[in-house]
């Protein structure tokens, strides 16, 4: 993705999980940079070509780097160097929970040479966590948000792009969730998102003319998330 991207293998219950780690540009010049938090990003469906290199996932990583977050993009089971096989979302939720635990462990970052001397690694377990997902990844991370909330470990915020409403059994989500959807999404029609959220107090941000993969509209995902973050 850029010169600040690291590739790493994390050991979890299912075996090795391949992740891309994207660092804010400020960390290159200042190891004392006050990091805002961590972001864990879920990519689209593994059996339909989805991977951590998906353009929407990369856009989310870059967006949160700009906001001062370290971004982690795992490959789901069976994709790239990640071991295991597709588990219909159930095992994938478990995997991302374990990856999040790795992210919140100071020793994880001390073992990586690019971050071993960074000041933020000593307090990483106390940093806010954002969960973000695109398409199938929205299903996984919305369910992980629900699981963490039930454990008293609510994320700072949830960001869902091209939510998998109508395709997967999406849970209720926090009121402050950022939901972004394409007006002409052919994979997950906008009406499915409205139907899912009609009993919830969550705003849907519609990108005019955008399809499911936001071709030529990726910058509007970035601009919408950044604008809403600064408006908090």
C-alpha positions in Angstrom: 0.0 0.0 0.0 2.8 2.5 1.0 6.2 2.6 2.6 4.5 2.5 6.0 2.9 -0.9 5.4 4.3 -3.9 7.2 3.3 -7.5 6.4 3.3 -10.0 9.3 2.0 -13.5 10.3 0.2 -13.7 13.6 -0.4 -17.1 15.3 -4.0 -17.7 16.4 -6.0 -20.8 17.1 -6.6 -21.7 13.5 -2.9 -21.2 12.6 -1.1 -18.4 10.9 -3.1 -15.2 10.1 -1.6 -12.8 7.5 -2.0 -9.1 8.3 -1.0 -5.8 6.7 -0.2 -3.1 9.2 -0.4 0.5 8.1 1.2 3.2 10.2 0.4 6.9 10.2 3.0 9.0 8.4 3.8 10.9 11.5 5.3 7.8 13.2 8.0 7.7 10.5 9.4 11.0 11.7 8.4 11.0 15.4 8.3 7.8 17.5 6.9 9.9 20.3 3.8 10.8 18.1 0.7 10.5 20.3 -1.3 7.8 18.5 -5.0 8.2 18.6 -5.9 4.5 18.5 -6.0 1.2 16.7 -8.3 0.2 13.8 -9.1 -3.4 12.8 -10.5 -3.7 9.2 -12.4 -6.6 7.7 -12.4 -7.3 4.0 -15.1 -8.6 1.6 -16.1 -12.2 1.0 -13.1 -14.6 0.9 -14.8 -16.9 -1.6 -15.5 -14.1 -4.0 -12.0 -12.7 -4.3 -12.0 -10.6 -1.1 -8.7 -9.9 0.6 -6.9 -7.4 2.7 -5.7 -5.7 -0.6 -9.3 -4.8 -1.6 -9.4 -1.1 -2.5 -12.1 -0.2 0.0 -10.1 -1.9 2.8 -7.0 0.0 1.8 -9.0 3.2 1.7 -10.2 2.6 5.2 -6.6 1.9 6.4 -5.3 5.1 4.8 -8.2 7.1 6.2 -7.5 6.0 9.7 -3.8 6.6 9.3 -4.7 10.2 8.4 -6.8 10.3 11.6 -3.8 9.1 13.7 -4.7 5.4 14.0 -2.6 2.3 13.3 -4.6 0.2 10.9 -4.5 -3.6 10.7 -6.0 -5.5 7.7 -6.0 -9.3 8.2 -6.6 -11.8 5.4 -9.5 -14.0 6.5 -9.1 -17.8 6.7 -7.9 -19.4 3.5 -6.8 -16.1 1.8 -3.2 -15.4 1.0 -1.0 -16.9 3.8 -3.8 -17.1 6.3 -4.4 -20.7 7.3 -7.7 -22.5 7.8 -10.8 -22.5 5.5 -13.9 -20.4 5.2 -16.2 -20.8 8.2 -19.3 -18.8 7.1 -18.3 -15.9 9.4 -18.4 -17.8 12.6 -14.7 -18.7 12.9 -13.8 -15.4 11.3 -15.3 -13.5 14.2 -13.2 -15.6 16.6 -10.1 -14.9 14.5 -10.5 -11.2 14.5 -11.1 -11.2 18.3 -7.8 -13.0 18.7 -6.0 -10.6 16.3 -7.4 -7.7 18.3 -6.0 -9.2 21.5 -2.6 -9.4 19.7 -3.0 -5.7 18.7 -3.6 -4.7 22.3 -0.6 -6.6 23.6 2.5 -4.3 24.0 4.9 -7.2 23.4 3.4 -7.7 19.9 4.7 -4.3 18.8 8.0 -4.6 20.6 8.8 -7.6 18.5 8.4 -5.6 15.2 11.5 -3.6 14.4 9.6 -0.6 12.8 7.6 -0.1 16.1 9.9 -1.5 18.7 11.1 1.9 19.9 7.7 3.7 19.6 6.4 5.3 22.8 2.8 4.3 22.1 3.5 0.6 22.3 3.8 0.7 26.1 0.2 1.9 26.5 -1.4 0.1 23.5 -3.8 -1.9 25.7 -5.4 1.4 26.8 -5.7 2.9 23.3 -9.2 3.2 21.8 -10.1 0.6 19.2 -12.2 1.1 16.0 -13.7 -1.8 14.1 -14.3 -1.3 10.4 -15.5 -3.6 7.6 -16.6 -3.7 4.0 -19.3 -6.0 2.8 -18.7 -9.5 4.4 -16.2 -7.7 6.7 -19.1 -5.5 7.9 -20.9 -8.7 9.1 -17.8 -10.0 10.9 -16.9 -6.7 12.7 -20.5 -5.8 13.6 -20.8 -9.1 15.3 -17.4 -8.7 17.0 -18.6 -5.3 18.2 -21.6 -6.9 19.8 -19.5 -9.6 21.4 -17.0 -7.1 22.8 -19.8 -4.8 24.1 -21.3 -7.8 25.9 -18.0 -8.3 27.6 -17.8 -4.7 28.7 -15.1 -3.9 26.1 -17.0 -1.7 23.6 -15.0 -0.3 20.7 -14.7 3.4 20.3 -16.7 3.2 17.1 -17.8 0.9 14.3 -17.5 1.8 10.6 -19.5 -0.2 8.0 -19.1 0.2 4.2 -21.4 -1.6 1.9 -23.1 -3.3 4.8 -24.0 -6.9 4.2 -27.7 -6.4 5.1 -30.0 -8.9 3.4 -27.0 -11.2 2.7 -26.1 -12.0 6.3 -27.9 -11.8 9.6 -26.6 -8.4 10.7 -27.0 -7.6 14.4 -28.1 -4.3 16.0 -25.3 -1.8 16.0 -24.3 1.2 18.2 -26.0 4.6 17.5 -22.7 6.2 16.6 -21.8 3.7 13.9 -20.8 5.2 10.6 -22.8 3.4 7.8 -21.8 4.3 4.2 -23.6 2.8 1.3 -23.6 3.3 -2.5 -26.8 4.6 -4.1 -26.7 2.0 -6.9 -25.1 -0.9 -5.0 -26.1 -3.9 -7.2 -24.8 -6.5 -4.7 -26.6 -5.2 -1.5 -29.4 -2.9 -2.6 -29.7 0.3 -0.5 -33.3 -0.7 0.5 -31.9 -3.7 2.3 -29.8 -1.4 4.5 -32.8 0.8 5.2 -34.9 -2.3 6.1 -32.2 -3.5 8.5 -31.9 -0.2 10.3 -35.5 1.0 10.3 -35.9 0.2 14.0 -32.5 1.5 14.9 -31.4 5.1 15.4 -28.5 5.0 12.9 -28.0 7.4 10.0 -27.1 5.9 6.6 -24.7 8.1 4.5 -25.4 7.5 0.8 -22.8 8.1 -1.8 -24.7 9.2 -5.0 -23.9 7.1 -8.1 -21.7 4.6 -6.1 -21.8 0.9 -6.8 -20.9 -1.8 -4.4 -17.2 -1.4 -4.9 -17.3 2.4 -4.9 -15.5 2.7 -8.3 -14.2 6.2 -8.7 -15.9 7.1 -5.4 -13.3 5.8 -2.9 -12.2 9.4 -2.0 -15.8 10.0 -0.8 -15.5 7.2 1.7 -12.4 8.9 3.0 -13.9 12.3 3.1 -17.1 11.2 4.8 -15.3 9.3 7.6 -12.9 12.1 8.3 -15.7 14.7 8.3 -17.8 12.7 10.7 -14.7 12.0 12.9 -13.9 15.7 13.3 -17.6 16.4 14.0 -17.7 14.2 17.1 
